[in-house]
């Protein structure tokens, strides 16, 4: 007699589960638009509080974000076809600078400290990605997640 397959169950993640998925991972995808152009790129990140911190290099992405700072950011944990968790954050990108007001410098230093927790040589002579000199953060204006299980 054939074994009955359990149908997958899909559900919304709780806010706590959303933050847990973001905290467990360090690679996500940043989606952004400008006029009729849509792009999505993988990035390393650190999640802290209601912010996603990352770094990039000067180029097309920053040019596009200067015109439209609203983005989506996604992180997935996939264990199988019907065993996964996915989180989508929507918010604005803020480029951080080591110059300017005391508050701006403090925000930059905080981001640098967090990113050095992921890659200790960030912005040093030993940096494995020295071209990524621009630090940014994404506000978590909206954050939601979904999960699938076969339990």
Secondary structure, 3 states (H helix, E strand, C coil): CCCCCCCCEEEECCHHHHHHHHHHCCEEEEEEEECCEEEEEEEEEEEECCEEEEEECCCHHHHHHHHCCEEEEEEEEEEECCEEEEEEEEEEEEEECCCCCHHHHHHHHHHHHHHHHHCCCCCCCCCCCCCCCEEEEEECCEEEEEEEECC
